[in-house]
Amino acid sequence: METNSQEQVLAWLAAHPYGDQDENGVDLSLLKENLKLTPRERLAKLQHVLMTIPRGAHVTHRPGSNS
């Protein structure tokens, strides 16, 4: 990568931070937001997401299994 390109990437990253990250680079902001919710609110959020998945889109066969 050229120095100019590296500088552009670093400038872009500085302007668009990803928030708190752990040592593996995982963004912790969504985890923190979910932990602010009660268990009931987290369950309702999960149920809402599951209701938006088309019925035939559910995985019925795990790769590597024979069933």
mmCIF file of the N, C-alpha and C atoms, coordinates in Angstrom:
data_MODEL
# 
_entry.id   MODEL 
# 
loop_
_atom_site.group_PDB 
_atom_site.id 
_atom_site.type_symbol 
_atom_site.label_atom_id 
_atom_site.label_alt_id 
_atom_site.label_comp_id 
_atom_site.label_asym_id 
_atom_site.label_entity_id 
_atom_site.label_seq_id 
_atom_site.pdbx_PDB_ins_code 
_atom_site.Cartn_x 
_atom_site.Cartn_y 
_atom_site.Cartn_z 
_atom_site.occupancy 
_atom_site.B_iso_or_equiv 
_atom_site.pdbx_formal_charge 
_atom_site.auth_seq_id 
_atom_site.auth_comp_id 
_atom_site.auth_asym_id 
_atom_site.auth_atom_id 
_atom_site.pdbx_PDB_model_num 
ATOM 1   N N  . MET A 1 1  ? 0.851   -1.170  0.000  1.00 0.00 ? 1  MET A N  1 
ATOM 2   C CA . MET A 1 1  ? 0.000   0.000   0.000  1.00 0.00 ? 1  MET A CA 1 
ATOM 3   C C  . MET A 1 1  ? 0.897   1.234   0.000  1.00 0.00 ? 1  MET A C  1 
ATOM 4   N N  . GLU A 1 2  ? 0.583   2.191   -0.807 1.00 0.00 ? 2  GLU A N  1 
ATOM 5   C CA . GLU A 1 2  ? 1.357   3.417   -0.865 1.00 0.00 ? 2  GLU A CA 1 
ATOM 6   C C  . GLU A 1 2  ? 1.188   4.219   0.412  1.00 0.00 ? 2  GLU A C  1 
ATOM 7   N N  . THR A 1 3  ? 2.192   5.014   0.733  1.00 0.00 ? 3  THR A N  1 
ATOM 8   C CA . THR A 1 3  ? 2.125   5.855   1.930  1.00 0.00 ? 3  THR A CA 1 
ATOM 9   C C  . THR A 1 3  ? 0.926   6.785   1.860  1.00 0.00 ? 3  THR A C  1 
ATOM 10  N N  . ASN A 1 4  ? 0.671   7.370   0.698  1.00 0.00 ? 4  ASN A N  1 
ATOM 11  C CA . ASN A 1 4  ? -0.468  8.262   0.530  1.00 0.00 ? 4  ASN A CA 1 
ATOM 12  C C  . ASN A 1 4  ? -1.777  7.525   0.826  1.00 0.00 ? 4  ASN A C  1 
ATOM 13  N N  . SER A 1 5  ? -1.902  6.308   0.327  1.00 0.00 ? 5  SER A N  1 
ATOM 14  C CA . SER A 1 5  ? -3.106  5.510   0.569  1.00 0.00 ? 5  SER A CA 1 
ATOM 15  C C  . SER A 1 5  ? -3.236  5.177   2.051  1.00 0.00 ? 5  SER A C  1 
ATOM 16  N N  . GLN A 1 6  ? -2.130  4.843   2.689  1.00 0.00 ? 6  GLN A N  1 
ATOM 17  C CA . GLN A 1 6  ? -2.158  4.544   4.119  1.00 0.00 ? 6  GLN A CA 1 
ATOM 18  C C  . GLN A 1 6  ? -2.617  5.761   4.912  1.00 0.00 ? 6  GLN A C  1 
ATOM 19  N N  . GLU A 1 7  ? -2.115  6.914   4.542  1.00 0.00 ? 7  GLU A N  1 
ATOM 20  C CA . GLU A 1 7  ? -2.512  8.139   5.222  1.00 0.00 ? 7  GLU A CA 1 
ATOM 21  C C  . GLU A 1 7  ? -3.997  8.418   5.023  1.00 0.00 ? 7  GLU A C  1 
ATOM 22  N N  . GLN A 1 8  ? -4.501  8.146   3.837  1.00 0.00 ? 8  GLN A N  1 
ATOM 23  C CA . GLN A 1 8  ? -5.928  8.353   3.565  1.00 0.00 ? 8  GLN A CA 1 
ATOM 24  C C  . GLN A 1 8  ? -6.781  7.406   4.396  1.00 0.00 ? 8  GLN A C  1 
ATOM 25  N N  . VAL A 1 9  ? -6.353  6.158   4.479  1.00 0.00 ? 9  VAL A N  1 
ATOM 26  C CA . VAL A 1 9  ? -7.097  5.168   5.275  1.00 0.00 ? 9  VAL A CA 1 
ATOM 27  C C  . VAL A 1 9  ? -7.081  5.569   6.744  1.00 0.00 ? 9  VAL A C  1 
ATOM 28  N N  . LEU A 1 10 ? -5.936  5.940   7.256  1.00 0.00 ? 10 LEU A N  1 
ATOM 29  C CA . LEU A 1 10 ? -5.833  6.342   8.663  1.00 0.00 ? 10 LEU A CA 1 
ATOM 30  C C  . LEU A 1 10 ? -6.675  7.584   8.937  1.00 0.00 ? 10 LEU A C  1 
ATOM 31  N N  . ALA A 1 11 ? -6.687  8.524   8.004  1.00 0.00 ? 11 ALA A N  1 
ATOM 32  C CA . ALA A 1 11 ? -7.509  9.723   8.168  1.00 0.00 ? 11 ALA A CA 1 
ATOM 33  C C  . ALA A 1 11 ? -8.990  9.361   8.181  1.00 0.00 ? 11 ALA A C  1 
ATOM 34  N N  . TRP A 1 12 ? -9.393  8.448   7.289  1.00 0.00 ? 12 TRP A N  1 
ATOM 35  C CA . TRP A 1 12 ? -10.799 8.032   7.251  1.00 0.00 ? 12 TRP A CA 1 
ATOM 36  C C  . TRP A 1 12 ? -11.182 7.327   8.545  1.00 0.00 ? 12 TRP A C  1 
ATOM 37  N N  . LEU A 1 13 ? -10.319 6.429   9.029  1.00 0.00 ? 13 LEU A N  1 
ATOM 38  C CA . LEU A 1 13 ? -10.608 5.711   10.269 1.00 0.00 ? 13 LEU A CA 1 
ATOM 39  C C  . LEU A 1 13 ? -10.703 6.661   11.455 1.00 0.00 ? 13 LEU A C  1 
ATOM 40  N N  . ALA A 1 14 ? -9.861  7.680   11.476 1.00 0.00 ? 14 ALA A N  1 
ATOM 41  C CA . ALA A 1 14 ? -9.910  8.655   12.559 1.00 0.00 ? 14 ALA A CA 1 
ATOM 42  C C  . ALA A 1 14 ? -11.221 9.438   12.529 1.00 0.00 ? 14 ALA A C  1 
ATOM 43  N N  . ALA A 1 15 ? -11.741 9.677   11.334 1.00 0.00 ? 15 ALA A N  1 
ATOM 44  C CA . ALA A 1 15 ? -12.987 10.426  11.185 1.00 0.00 ? 15 ALA A CA 1 
ATOM 45  C C  . ALA A 1 15 ? -14.231 9.568   11.408 1.00 0.00 ? 15 ALA A C  1 
ATOM 46  N N  . HIS A 1 16 ? -14.082 8.237   11.330 1.00 0.00 ? 16 HIS A N  1 
ATOM 47  C CA . HIS A 1 16 ? -15.208 7.316   11.479 1.00 0.00 ? 16 HIS A CA 1 
ATOM 48  C C  . HIS A 1 16 ? -14.864 6.257   12.520 1.00 0.00 ? 16 HIS A C  1 
ATOM 49  N N  . PRO A 1 17 ? -14.827 6.645   13.796 1.00 0.00 ? 17 PRO A N  1 
ATOM 50  C CA . PRO A 1 17 ? -14.433 5.670   14.828 1.00 0.00 ? 17 PRO A CA 1 
ATOM 51  C C  . PRO A 1 17 ? -15.466 4.559   14.980 1.00 0.00 ? 17 PRO A C  1 
ATOM 52  N N  . TYR A 1 18 ? -14.978 3.418   15.393 1.00 0.00 ? 18 TYR A N  1 
ATOM 53  C CA . TYR A 1 18 ? -15.853 2.253   15.585 1.00 0.00 ? 18 TYR A CA 1 
ATOM 54  C C  . TYR A 1 18 ? -16.331 2.131   17.018 1.00 0.00 ? 18 TYR A C  1 
ATOM 55  N N  . GLY A 1 19 ? -15.976 3.028   17.893 1.00 0.00 ? 19 GLY A N  1 
ATOM 56  C CA . GLY A 1 19 ? -16.394 2.945   19.276 1.00 0.00 ? 19 GLY A CA 1 
ATOM 57  C C  . GLY A 1 19 ? -15.475 2.049   20.078 1.00 0.00 ? 19 GLY A C  1 
ATOM 58  N N  . ASP A 1 20 ? -15.952 1.653   21.256 1.00 0.00 ? 20 ASP A N  1 
ATOM 59  C CA . ASP A 1 20 ? -15.151 0.779   22.115 1.00 0.00 ? 20 ASP A CA 1 
ATOM 60  C C  . ASP A 1 20 ? -14.913 -0.553  21.442 1.00 0.00 ? 20 ASP A C  1 
ATOM 61  N N  . GLN A 1 21 ? -13.690 -1.014  21.513 1.00 0.00 ? 21 GLN A N  1 
ATOM 62  C CA . GLN A 1 21 ? -13.347 -2.312  20.945 1.00 0.00 ? 21 GLN A CA 1 
ATOM 63  C C  . GLN A 1 21 ? -12.569 -3.112  21.979 1.00 0.00 ? 21 GLN A C  1 
ATOM 64  N N  . ASP A 1 22 ? -12.746 -4.437  21.936 1.00 0.00 ? 22 ASP A N  1 
ATOM 65  C CA . ASP A 1 22 ? -11.935 -5.286  22.792 1.00 0.00 ? 22 ASP A CA 1 
ATOM 66  C C  . ASP A 1 22 ? -10.611 -5.567  22.102 1.00 0.00 ? 22 ASP A C  1 
ATOM 67  N N  . GLU A 1 23 ? -9.782  -6.409  22.709 1.00 0.00 ? 23 GLU A N  1 
ATOM 68  C CA . GLU A 1 23 ? -8.458  -6.674  22.154 1.00 0.00 ? 23 GLU A CA 1 
ATOM 69  C C  . GLU A 1 23 ? -8.497  -7.375  20.799 1.00 0.00 ? 23 GLU A C  1 
ATOM 70  N N  . ASN A 1 24 ? -9.656  -7.931  20.426 1.00 0.00 ? 24 ASN A N  1 
ATOM 71  C CA . ASN A 1 24 ? -9.812  -8.583  19.125 1.00 0.00 ? 24 ASN A CA 1 
ATOM 72  C C  . ASN A 1 24 ? -10.428 -7.666  18.080 1.00 0.00 ? 24 ASN A C  1 
ATOM 73  N N  . GLY A 1 25 ? -10.710 -6.432  18.457 1.00 0.00 ? 25 GLY A N  1 
ATOM 74  C CA . GLY A 1 25 ? -11.304 -5.487  17.518 1.00 0.00 ? 25 GLY A CA 1 
ATOM 75  C C  . GLY A 1 25 ? -12.820 -5.571  17.437 1.00 0.00 ? 25 GLY A C  1 
ATOM 76  N N  . VAL A 1 26 ? -13.449 -6.316  18.339 1.00 0.00 ? 26 VAL A N  1 
ATOM 77  C CA . VAL A 1 26 ? -14.906 -6.444  18.338 1.00 0.00 ? 26 VAL A CA 1 
ATOM 78  C C  . VAL A 1 26 ? -15.517 -5.181  18.934 1.00 0.00 ? 26 VAL A C  1 
ATOM 79  N N  . ASP A 1 27 ? -16.478 -4.599  18.217 1.00 0.00 ? 27 ASP A N  1 
ATOM 80  C CA . ASP A 1 27 ? -17.165 -3.400  18.684 1.00 0.00 ? 27 ASP A CA 1 
ATOM 81  C C  . ASP A 1 27 ? -18.059 -3.771  19.863 1.00 0.00 ? 27 ASP A C  1 
ATOM 82  N N  . LEU A 1 28 ? -17.828 -3.149  20.996 1.00 0.00 ? 28 LEU A N  1 
ATOM 83  C CA . LEU A 1 28 ? -18.567 -3.483  22.209 1.00 0.00 ? 28 LEU A CA 1 
ATOM 84  C C  . LEU A 1 28 ? -19.828 -2.650  22.399 1.00 0.00 ? 28 LEU A C  1 
ATOM 85  N N  . SER A 1 29 ? -20.078 -1.693  21.510 1.00 0.00 ? 29 SER A N  1 
ATOM 86  C CA . SER A 1 29 ? -21.216 -0.797  21.708 1.00 0.00 ? 29 SER A CA 1 
ATOM 87  C C  . SER A 1 29 ? -22.556 -1.529  21.679 1.00 0.00 ? 29 SER A C  1 
ATOM 88  N N  . LEU A 1 30 ? -22.717 -2.508  20.778 1.00 0.00 ? 30 LEU A N  1 
ATOM 89  C CA . LEU A 1 30 ? -23.985 -3.246  20.731 1.00 0.00 ? 30 LEU A CA 1 
ATOM 90  C C  . LEU A 1 30 ? -24.171 -4.109  21.970 1.00 0.00 ? 30 LEU A C  1 
ATOM 91  N N  . LEU A 1 31 ? -23.086 -4.693  22.454 1.00 0.00 ? 31 LEU A N  1 
ATOM 92  C CA . LEU A 1 31 ? -23.185 -5.480  23.689 1.00 0.00 ? 31 LEU A CA 1 
ATOM 93  C C  . LEU A 1 31 ? -23.610 -4.594  24.853 1.00 0.00 ? 31 LEU A C  1 
ATOM 94  N N  . LYS A 1 32 ? -23.002 -3.430  24.947 1.00 0.00 ? 32 LYS A N  1 
ATOM 95  C CA . LYS A 1 32 ? -23.342 -2.511  26.034 1.00 0.00 ? 32 LYS A CA 1 
ATOM 96  C C  . LYS A 1 32 ? -24.791 -2.057  25.928 1.00 0.00 ? 32 LYS A C  1 
ATOM 97  N N  . GLU A 1 33 ? -25.246 -1.765  24.712 1.00 0.00 ? 33 GLU A N  1 
ATOM 98  C CA . GLU A 1 33 ? -26.639 -1.342  24.531 1.00 0.00 ? 33 GLU A CA 1 
ATOM 99  C C  . GLU A 1 33 ? -27.604 -2.453  24.937 1.00 0.00 ? 33 GLU A C  1 
ATOM 100 N N  . ASN A 1 34 ? -27.297 -3.697  24.565 1.00 0.00 ? 34 ASN A N  1 
ATOM 101 C CA . ASN A 1 34 ? -28.174 -4.812  24.928 1.00 0.00 ? 34 ASN A CA 1 
ATOM 102 C C  . ASN A 1 34 ? -28.176 -5.059  26.423 1.00 0.00 ? 34 ASN A C  1 
ATOM 103 N N  . LEU A 1 35 ? -27.044 -4.841  27.075 1.00 0.00 ? 35 LEU A N  1 
ATOM 104 C CA . LEU A 1 35 ? -26.986 -5.053  28.522 1.00 0.00 ? 35 LEU A CA 1 
ATOM 105 C C  . LEU A 1 35 ? -27.764 -3.984  29.288 1.00 0.00 ? 35 LEU A C  1 
ATOM 106 N N  . LYS A 1 36 ? -28.074 -2.872  28.647 1.00 0.00 ? 36 LYS A N  1 
ATOM 107 C CA . LYS A 1 36 ? -28.903 -1.845  29.275 1.00 0.00 ? 36 LYS A CA 1 
ATOM 108 C C  . LYS A 1 36 ? -30.369 -2.269  29.297 1.00 0.00 ? 36 LYS A C  1 
ATOM 109 N N  . LEU A 1 37 ? -30.737 -3.224  28.438 1.00 0.00 ? 37 LEU A N  1 
ATOM 110 C CA . LEU A 1 37 ? -32.111 -3.698  28.362 1.00 0.00 ? 37 LEU A CA 1 
ATOM 111 C C  . LEU A 1 37 ? -32.371 -4.747  29.430 1.00 0.00 ? 37 LEU A C  1 
ATOM 112 N N  . THR A 1 38 ? -33.628 -4.870  29.832 1.00 0.00 ? 38 THR A N  1 
ATOM 113 C CA . THR A 1 38 ? -33.998 -5.951  30.741 1.00 0.00 ? 38 THR A CA 1 
ATOM 114 C C  . THR A 1 38 ? -34.037 -7.255  29.948 1.00 0.00 ? 38 THR A C  1 
ATOM 115 N N  . PRO A 1 39 ? -33.981 -8.397  30.629 1.00 0.00 ? 39 PRO A N  1 
ATOM 116 C CA . PRO A 1 39 ? -34.102 -9.666  29.895 1.00 0.00 ? 39 PRO A CA 1 
ATOM 117 C C  . PRO A 1 39 ? -35.381 -9.728  29.052 1.00 0.00 ? 39 PRO A C  1 
ATOM 118 N N  . ARG A 1 40 ? -36.471 -9.200  29.565 1.00 0.00 ? 40 ARG A N  1 
ATOM 119 C CA . ARG A 1 40 ? -37.736 -9.196  28.817 1.00 0.00 ? 40 ARG A CA 1 
ATOM 120 C C  . ARG A 1 40 ? -37.609 -8.354  27.545 1.00 0.00 ? 40 ARG A C  1 
ATOM 121 N N  . GLU A 1 41 ? -36.942 -7.204  27.652 1.00 0.00 ? 41 GLU A N  1 
ATOM 122 C CA . GLU A 1 41 ? -36.756 -6.346  26.478 1.00 0.00 ? 41 GLU A CA 1 
ATOM 123 C C  . GLU A 1 41 ? -35.840 -7.013  25.454 1.00 0.00 ? 41 GLU A C  1 
ATOM 124 N N  . ARG A 1 42 ? -34.804 -7.711  25.917 1.00 0.00 ? 42 ARG A N  1 
ATOM 125 C CA . ARG A 1 42 ? -33.904 -8.414  24.995 1.00 0.00 ? 42 ARG A CA 1 
ATOM 126 C C  . ARG A 1 42 ? -34.646 -9.537  24.279 1.00 0.00 ? 42 ARG A C  1 
ATOM 127 N N  . LEU A 1 43 ? -35.501 -10.246 25.007 1.00 0.00 ? 43 LEU A N  1 
ATOM 128 C CA . LEU A 1 43 ? -36.288 -11.316 24.397 1.00 0.00 ? 43 LEU A CA 1 
ATOM 129 C C  . LEU A 1 43 ? -37.247 -10.742 23.357 1.00 0.00 ? 43 LEU A C  1 
ATOM 130 N N  . ALA A 1 44 ? -37.891 -9.629  23.674 1.00 0.00 ? 44 ALA A N  1 
ATOM 131 C CA . ALA A 1 44 ? -38.814 -9.001  22.715 1.00 0.00 ? 44 ALA A CA 1 
ATOM 132 C C  . ALA A 1 44 ? -38.060 -8.561  21.460 1.00 0.00 ? 44 ALA A C  1 
ATOM 133 N N  . LYS A 1 45 ? -36.853 -8.037  21.640 1.00 0.00 ? 45 LYS A N  1 
ATOM 134 C CA . LYS A 1 45 ? -36.031 -7.618  20.502 1.00 0.00 ? 45 LYS A CA 1 
ATOM 135 C C  . LYS A 1 45 ? -35.673 -8.825  19.636 1.00 0.00 ? 45 LYS A C  1 
ATOM 136 N N  . LEU A 1 46 ? -35.278 -9.924  20.259 1.00 0.00 ? 46 LEU A N  1 
ATOM 137 C CA . LEU A 1 46 ? -34.955 -11.147 19.528 1.00 0.00 ? 46 LEU A CA 1 
ATOM 138 C C  . LEU A 1 46 ? -36.172 -11.681 18.790 1.00 0.00 ? 46 LEU A C  1 
ATOM 139 N N  . GLN A 1 47 ? -37.316 -11.710 19.455 1.00 0.00 ? 47 GLN A N  1 
ATOM 140 C CA . GLN A 1 47 ? -38.537 -12.201 18.810 1.00 0.00 ? 47 GLN A CA 1 
ATOM 141 C C  . GLN A 1 47 ? -38.910 -11.341 17.610 1.00 0.00 ? 47 GLN A C  1 
ATOM 142 N N  . HIS A 1 48 ? -38.712 -10.028 17.731 1.00 0.00 ? 48 HIS A N  1 
ATOM 143 C CA . HIS A 1 48 ? -39.010 -9.139  16.606 1.00 0.00 ? 48 HIS A CA 1 
ATOM 144 C C  . HIS A 1 48 ? -38.116 -9.467  15.411 1.00 0.00 ? 48 HIS A C  1 
ATOM 145 N N  . VAL A 1 49 ? -36.827 -9.676  15.674 1.00 0.00 ? 49 VAL A N  1 
ATOM 146 C CA . VAL A 1 49 ? -35.892 -10.018 14.594 1.00 0.00 ? 49 VAL A CA 1 
ATOM 147 C C  . VAL A 1 49 ? -36.280 -11.344 13.962 1.00 0.00 ? 49 VAL A C  1 
ATOM 148 N N  . LEU A 1 50 ? -36.614 -12.334 14.789 1.00 0.00 ? 50 LEU A N  1 
ATOM 149 C CA . LEU A 1 50 ? -36.982 -13.647 14.256 1.00 0.00 ? 50 LEU A CA 1 
ATOM 150 C C  . LEU A 1 50 ? -38.247 -13.586 13.410 1.00 0.00 ? 50 LEU A C  1 
ATOM 151 N N  . MET A 1 51 ? -39.162 -12.691 13.754 1.00 0.00 ? 51 MET A N  1 
ATOM 152 C CA . MET A 1 51 ? -40.398 -12.562 12.975 1.00 0.00 ? 51 MET A CA 1 
ATOM 153 C C  . MET A 1 51 ? -40.140 -11.938 11.605 1.00 0.00 ? 51 MET A C  1 
ATOM 154 N N  . THR A 1 52 ? -39.018 -11.249 11.442 1.00 0.00 ? 52 THR A N  1 
ATOM 155 C CA . THR A 1 52 ? -38.722 -10.621 10.155 1.00 0.00 ? 52 THR A CA 1 
ATOM 156 C C  . THR A 1 52 ? -38.014 -11.565 9.194  1.00 0.00 ? 52 THR A C  1 
ATOM 157 N N  . ILE A 1 53 ? -37.583 -12.719 9.682  1.00 0.00 ? 53 ILE A N  1 
ATOM 158 C CA . ILE A 1 53 ? -36.906 -13.691 8.822  1.00 0.00 ? 53 ILE A CA 1 
ATOM 159 C C  . ILE A 1 53 ? -37.966 -14.487 8.071  1.00 0.00 ? 53 ILE A C  1 
ATOM 160 N N  . PRO A 1 54 ? -37.881 -14.571 6.756  1.00 0.00 ? 54 PRO A N  1 
ATOM 161 C CA . PRO A 1 54 ? -38.860 -15.359 6.000  1.00 0.00 ? 54 PRO A CA 1 
ATOM 162 C C  . PRO A 1 54 ? -38.879 -16.808 6.480  1.00 0.00 ? 54 PRO A C  1 
ATOM 163 N N  . ARG A 1 55 ? -40.035 -17.397 6.491  1.00 0.00 ? 55 ARG A N  1 
ATOM 164 C CA . ARG A 1 55 ? -40.221 -18.735 7.042  1.00 0.00 ? 55 ARG A CA 1 
ATOM 165 C C  . ARG A 1 55 ? -39.293 -19.770 6.419  1.00 0.00 ? 55 ARG A C  1 
ATOM 166 N N  . GLY A 1 56 ? -39.115 -19.771 5.131  1.00 0.00 ? 56 GLY A N  1 
ATOM 167 C CA . GLY A 1 56 ? -38.269 -20.754 4.471  1.00 0.00 ? 56 GLY A CA 1 
ATOM 168 C C  . GLY A 1 56 ? -36.785 -20.485 4.609  1.00 0.00 ? 56 GLY A C  1 
ATOM 169 N N  . ALA A 1 57 ? -36.426 -19.373 5.222  1.00 0.00 ? 57 ALA A N  1 
ATOM 170 C CA . ALA A 1 57 ? -35.020 -18.994 5.312  1.00 0.00 ? 57 ALA A CA 1 
ATOM 171 C C  . ALA A 1 57 ? -34.315 -19.623 6.511  1.00 0.00 ? 57 ALA A C  1 
ATOM 172 N N  . HIS A 1 58 ? -35.049 -20.276 7.385  1.00 0.00 ? 58 HIS A N  1 
ATOM 173 C CA . HIS A 1 58 ? -34.419 -20.888 8.564  1.00 0.00 ? 58 HIS A CA 1 
ATOM 174 C C  . HIS A 1 58 ? -33.520 -22.045 8.143  1.00 0.00 ? 58 HIS A C  1 
ATOM 175 N N  . VAL A 1 59 ? -32.405 -22.158 8.805  1.00 0.00 ? 59 VAL A N  1 
ATOM 176 C CA . VAL A 1 59 ? -31.460 -23.245 8.524  1.00 0.00 ? 59 VAL A CA 1 
ATOM 177 C C  . VAL A 1 59 ? -32.016 -24.518 9.137  1.00 0.00 ? 59 VAL A C  1 
ATOM 178 N N  . THR A 1 60 ? -32.201 -25.532 8.322  1.00 0.00 ? 60 THR A N  1 
ATOM 179 C CA . THR A 1 60 ? -32.730 -26.798 8.834  1.00 0.00 ? 60 THR A CA 1 
ATOM 180 C C  . THR A 1 60 ? -31.661 -27.885 8.812  1.00 0.00 ? 60 THR A C  1 
ATOM 181 N N  . HIS A 1 61 ? -30.527 -27.593 8.195  1.00 0.00 ? 61 HIS A N  1 
ATOM 182 C CA . HIS A 1 61 ? -29.471 -28.601 8.073  1.00 0.00 ? 61 HIS A CA 1 
ATOM 183 C C  . HIS A 1 61 ? -28.135 -27.932 8.351  1.00 0.00 ? 61 HIS A C  1 
ATOM 184 N N  . ARG A 1 62 ? -27.424 -28.428 9.346  1.00 0.00 ? 62 ARG A N  1 
ATOM 185 C CA . ARG A 1 62 ? -26.111 -27.871 9.639  1.00 0.00 ? 62 ARG A CA 1 
ATOM 186 C C  . ARG A 1 62 ? -25.084 -28.524 8.721  1.00 0.00 ? 62 ARG A C  1 
ATOM 187 N N  . PRO A 1 63 ? -24.183 -27.734 8.188  1.00 0.00 ? 63 PRO A N  1 
ATOM 188 C CA . PRO A 1 63 ? -23.143 -28.301 7.325  1.00 0.00 ? 63 PRO A CA 1 
ATOM 189 C C  . PRO A 1 63 ? -22.329 -29.348 8.095  1.00 0.00 ? 63 PRO A C  1 
ATOM 190 N N  . GLY A 1 64 ? -22.072 -30.449 7.444  1.00 0.00 ? 64 GLY A N  1 
ATOM 191 C CA . GLY A 1 64 ? -21.280 -31.513 8.059  1.00 0.00 ? 64 GLY A CA 1 
ATOM 192 C C  . GLY A 1 64 ? -22.090 -32.570 8.777  1.00 0.00 ? 64 GLY A C  1 
ATOM 193 N N  . SER A 1 65 ? -23.393 -32.316 8.967  1.00 0.00 ? 65 SER A N  1 
ATOM 194 C CA . SER A 1 65 ? -24.218 -33.342 9.625  1.00 0.00 ? 65 SER A CA 1 
ATOM 195 C C  . SER A 1 65 ? -24.916 -34.165 8.556  1.00 0.00 ? 65 SER A C  1 
ATOM 196 N N  . ASN A 1 66 ? -25.310 -35.365 8.913  1.00 0.00 ? 66 ASN A N  1 
ATOM 197 C CA . ASN A 1 66 ? -25.925 -36.285 7.953  1.00 0.00 ? 66 ASN A CA 1 
ATOM 198 C C  . ASN A 1 66 ? -27.438 -36.222 7.976  1.00 0.00 ? 66 ASN A C  1 
ATOM 199 N N  . SER A 1 67 ? -28.023 -35.461 8.881  1.00 0.00 ? 67 SER A N  1 
ATOM 200 C CA . SER A 1 67 ? -29.490 -35.441 8.967  1.00 0.00 ? 67 SER A CA 1 
ATOM 201 C C  . SER A 1 67 ? -30.107 -34.300 8.219  1.00 0.00 ? 67 SER A C  1 
# 
